[in-house]
Amino acid sequence: MKGIVFVELIRMAEAVLGEEVVDEILDEAVLETDGAFSAVGNYPCKELLTIVEAVGARTGVPVEALHVQFGHWMFDRFVDGYPAFFEGKTDGFHMLESIEDEVHVEVRKLYPEVELPRFDTERLPDGRFKMVYDSERPLHHFCKGLIESCMAHFNQAVHLDMRDYTANGRYTAEFLIQKAA
């Protein structure tokens, strides 16, 4: 997993808890890296999960909720750092449709070794939008936060339903999104 994700998780935690508390959390957590991450490095996903669990234990916030909050945080970083991906997108659905065939294509050009989740999207006849997350990494709640922030970015009020179909080491979640009336 790219180091930028770790760096941003630590920044988010520091914004909420302060640098000293985050340093304590990282010192107490059992991490192969000892909590030293660079934005350009590659690190095991389990390190990210360990940090989120440690922050959750310290704050009392459920891990799933922290993943969603982190998804919100990262979406803002994507908007700031990669504005070209958002150009010409008419709404949140259009943006979500572009992840697999546009955004991930560009990410793979820059980082051929990166392991990305698979996203399948479909506009349903009843006006709903379906997005399926599939990965070996348990980051479907993080994905939920990204989706929520994407829709808010495009000023779209929606109802979001997440169904978890995780089985046999594959993390799969279906997101059904309906524009609010």
Buried (B, 14 or more C-beta within 10 A) or exposed (E): BBBBBBBBBBBBBBEBBEEEBBBBBBEEBEBEBEBEBEEEBEBEBEBBBBBBEBBBEBBEBEBBEBBBBBBBBBBEBBBEEEEEBBEEBEBBBEBBBBBBEEBBEEBEEEEEEEEBBEBEBEEEEEEBBBBBBBBEBBBBBBBBBBBBBBBBBBEBEBEBEBEEEEEEEEBBBBBBBBBEE
